[in-house]
Amino acid sequence: ELAKEVLKENDQQLADRHRSRSAAKFSRDGKDLIWADYGPHYVKVRKVCTLELFSPKRLEALRPIREDEVAAMVESIFNDCTNP
């Protein structure tokens, strides 16, 4: 229900958000999905992501990579918290 509200009902309002200088540099001036302003480019990138990356088949295929990355992140956080 929350995903529907964010991705369908409020997509346009949530797509247009302020970019700091560091976010603009990191996102190649708003060319990625997260920081792109709503418009033809955003719609195209979102469509490609929805069809190619977020399909159930692709999510399942990428599951081991996500699990490895989460484990590495948790280990990194743990190490940072336990080392003075």
Backbone as CSV, one residue per row, in Angstrom:
resi,resn,N_x,N_y,N_z,CA_x,CA_y,CA_z,C_x,C_y,C_z
1,GLU,0.835,-1.203,0.000,0.000,0.000,0.000,0.877,1.264,0.000
2,LEU,1.928,1.252,0.821,2.830,2.406,0.863,3.567,2.575,-0.465
3,ALA,4.028,1.462,-1.037,4.718,1.536,-2.329,3.797,2.112,-3.394
4,LYS,2.532,1.715,-3.380,1.567,2.240,-4.351,1.420,3.749,-4.177
5,GLU,1.332,4.194,-2.933,1.172,5.620,-2.674,2.398,6.408,-3.142
6,VAL,3.582,5.876,-2.868,4.808,6.579,-3.245,5.047,6.517,-4.746
7,LEU,4.914,5.338,-5.339,5.298,5.150,-6.738,4.217,5.503,-7.744
8,LYS,2.971,5.498,-7.335,1.900,5.781,-8.293,1.185,7.091,-7.997
9,GLU,0.741,7.259,-6.762,-0.107,8.405,-6.446,0.681,9.702,-6.264
10,ASN,1.881,9.629,-5.702,2.664,10.836,-5.422,3.989,10.864,-6.166
11,ASP,4.093,10.105,-7.219,5.345,9.980,-7.955,5.865,11.321,-8.443
12,GLN,5.022,12.104,-9.040,5.460,13.378,-9.619,5.929,14.352,-8.536
13,GLN,5.205,14.428,-7.422,5.596,15.347,-6.353,6.910,14.914,-5.700
14,LEU,7.094,13.609,-5.545,8.297,13.119,-4.881,9.514,13.129,-5.798
15,ALA,9.304,13.158,-7.096,10.433,13.148,-8.029,11.170,14.481,-8.034
16,ASP,10.475,15.573,-7.870,11.112,16.892,-7.882,11.560,17.250,-6.473
17,ARG,12.841,17.054,-6.206,13.365,17.371,-4.881,14.686,18.119,-5.029
18,HIS,15.002,18.871,-4.027,16.220,19.681,-4.033,17.456,18.782,-4.082
19,ARG,18.443,19.188,-4.878,19.731,18.493,-4.937,20.816,19.419,-4.415
20,SER,21.550,18.957,-3.422,22.716,19.709,-2.968,23.813,19.578,-4.020
21,ARG,24.879,20.344,-3.862,25.978,20.256,-4.825,26.590,18.861,-4.849
22,SER,26.743,18.263,-3.670,27.331,16.918,-3.628,26.395,15.893,-4.261
23,ALA,25.092,16.030,-4.029,24.130,15.109,-4.656,24.109,15.307,-6.168
24,ALA,24.221,16.537,-6.611,24.243,16.809,-8.055,25.476,16.173,-8.695
25,LYS,26.608,16.272,-8.028,27.842,15.670,-8.556,27.724,14.148,-8.565
26,PHE,27.234,13.597,-7.480,27.105,12.145,-7.335,26.117,11.568,-8.344
27,SER,25.056,12.295,-8.624,23.991,11.795,-9.506,24.170,12.239,-10.958
28,ARG,25.345,12.761,-11.289,25.609,13.271,-12.640,24.580,14.334,-13.025
29,ASP,24.396,15.244,-12.105,23.472,16.371,-12.280,22.019,15.933,-12.448
30,GLY,21.610,14.961,-11.639,20.217,14.531,-11.647,19.842,13.599,-12.769
31,LYS,20.786,12.828,-13.264,20.495,11.908,-14.365,20.111,10.510,-13.885
32,ASP,20.233,10.242,-12.595,19.878,8.917,-12.094,18.419,8.888,-11.654
33,LEU,17.948,7.750,-11.224,16.540,7.603,-10.837,16.219,8.355,-9.550
34,ILE,17.123,8.333,-8.611,16.846,8.920,-7.297,16.735,10.440,-7.352
35,TRP,17.630,11.110,-8.065,17.679,12.570,-8.030,17.155,13.253,-9.287
36,ALA,16.660,12.513,-10.251,16.178,13.131,-11.495,14.912,13.947,-11.242
37,ASP,14.831,15.098,-11.896,13.594,15.878,-11.859,12.551,15.154,-12.700
38,TYR,11.282,15.340,-12.333,10.220,14.682,-13.089,10.182,15.255,-14.499
39,GLY,10.142,14.385,-15.463,10.107,14.784,-16.866,10.347,13.565,-17.733
40,PRO,10.554,13.760,-19.024,10.726,12.621,-19.936,11.887,11.699,-19.549
41,HIS,13.008,12.288,-19.112,14.160,11.462,-18.719,13.819,10.598,-17.508
42,TYR,13.189,11.199,-16.496,12.808,10.459,-15.292,11.850,9.323,-15.638
43,VAL,10.854,9.605,-16.456,9.865,8.590,-16.834,10.550,7.435,-17.565
44,LYS,11.474,7.760,-18.453,12.191,6.729,-19.209,13.072,5.873,-18.290
45,VAL,13.834,6.511,-17.415,14.705,5.769,-16.492,13.872,4.901,-15.558
46,ARG,12.782,5.441,-15.060,11.926,4.678,-14.152,11.312,3.471,-14.866
47,LYS,10.905,3.655,-16.109,10.327,2.552,-16.877,11.352,1.443,-17.092
48,VAL,12.572,1.818,-17.461,13.630,0.822,-17.657,13.910,0.078,-16.353
49,CYS,13.994,0.805,-15.256,14.238,0.160,-13.959,13.101,-0.779,-13.588
50,THR,11.881,-0.346,-13.806,10.730,-1.178,-13.471,10.713,-2.452,-14.303
51,LEU,10.986,-2.334,-15.583,10.943,-3.504,-16.466,12.151,-4.412,-16.304
52,GLU,13.336,-3.834,-16.132,14.570,-4.618,-16.159,15.146,-4.952,-14.786
53,LEU,14.987,-4.078,-13.804,15.625,-4.310,-12.505,14.673,-4.756,-11.410
54,PHE,13.457,-4.277,-11.432,12.539,-4.534,-10.327,11.522,-5.623,-10.618
55,SER,11.699,-6.372,-11.679,10.794,-7.492,-11.962,11.092,-8.612,-10.966
56,PRO,10.098,-9.421,-10.612,10.342,-10.510,-9.655,11.485,-11.435,-10.077
57,LYS,11.569,-11.742,-11.355,12.628,-12.629,-11.848,14.007,-12.005,-11.630
58,ARG,14.148,-10.729,-11.960,15.438,-10.052,-11.808,15.795,-9.862,-10.333
59,LEU,14.796,-9.527,-9.510,15.065,-9.375,-8.081,15.573,-10.677,-7.481
60,GLU,14.973,-11.784,-7.882,15.417,-13.085,-7.378,16.822,-13.405,-7.882
61,ALA,17.117,-13.086,-9.123,18.447,-13.351,-9.674,19.525,-12.527,-8.964
62,LEU,19.181,-11.328,-8.537,20.143,-10.445,-7.879,20.183,-10.617,-6.361
63,ARG,19.379,-11.515,-5.839,19.291,-11.711,-4.391,20.643,-12.001,-3.735
64,PRO,21.468,-12.920,-4.268,22.764,-13.183,-3.616,23.655,-11.939,-3.519
65,ILE,23.607,-11.099,-4.522,24.413,-9.870,-4.494,23.916,-8.945,-3.394
66,ARG,22.593,-8.775,-3.283,22.037,-7.927,-2.225,22.403,-8.472,-0.856
67,GLU,22.299,-9.793,-0.680,22.630,-10.402,0.609,24.097,-10.173,0.962
68,ASP,24.988,-10.334,-0.007,26.417,-10.098,0.238,26.681,-8.639,0.605
69,GLU,26.036,-7.725,-0.096,26.242,-6.301,0.167,25.709,-5.899,1.539
70,VAL,24.562,-6.436,1.924,24.007,-6.132,3.249,24.923,-6.687,4.331
71,ALA,25.404,-7.910,4.157,26.318,-8.506,5.137,27.593,-7.672,5.262
72,ALA,28.138,-7.221,4.141,29.344,-6.389,4.173,29.075,-5.058,4.867
73,MET,27.906,-4.465,4.622,27.564,-3.201,5.255,27.419,-3.372,6.763
74,VAL,26.733,-4.424,7.196,26.546,-4.673,8.627,27.899,-4.913,9.293
75,GLU,28.760,-5.680,8.641,30.095,-5.934,9.189,30.895,-4.640,9.301
76,SER,30.803,-3.787,8.292,31.510,-2.512,8.314,31.005,-1.622,9.448
77,ILE,29.702,-1.557,9.622,29.125,-0.755,10.708,29.559,-1.312,12.053
78,PHE,29.505,-2.627,12.212,29.919,-3.262,13.462,31.381,-2.940,13.764
79,ASN,32.242,-3.069,12.755,33.667,-2.777,12.956,33.896,-1.321,13.326
80,ASP,33.175,-0.414,12.698,33.313,1.005,13.026,32.834,1.311,14.438
81,CYS,31.823,0.583,14.895,31.275,0.822,16.234,32.143,0.211,17.333
82,THR,32.851,-0.860,17.025,33.629,-1.544,18.061,35.079,-1.089,18.111
83,ASN,35.568,-0.418,17.072,36.946,0.094,17.075,36.938,1.568,17.438
84,PRO,37.744,1.943,18.458,37.751,3.366,18.863,38.410,4.273,17.857
